[in-house]
Amino acid sequence: MPEPSTTNAALAEAAGLRRAWAEHRADVEAAIAAAARLRSGFARPADPAAEPLPAHRAPEAGR
């Protein structure tokens, strides 16, 4: 398994954050950690077509 700093560097590079990684590494690593926490906080539905929120519709004219 790759080192976390190597993985974070690759994620930053893929996101186009090369300069931010070089100048503000701690902030980029904190953002990556926050995104990982948020991602693991939601349960994946069994049905891939299921929406996590109810569908929205555009307001009707005159209402």
Secondary structure, DSSP 8 states (H G I E B T S, - for coil): ---HHHHHHHHHHHTT-HHHHHH-HHHHHHHHHHHHHHHHTS---SSTT--SS-------TT-
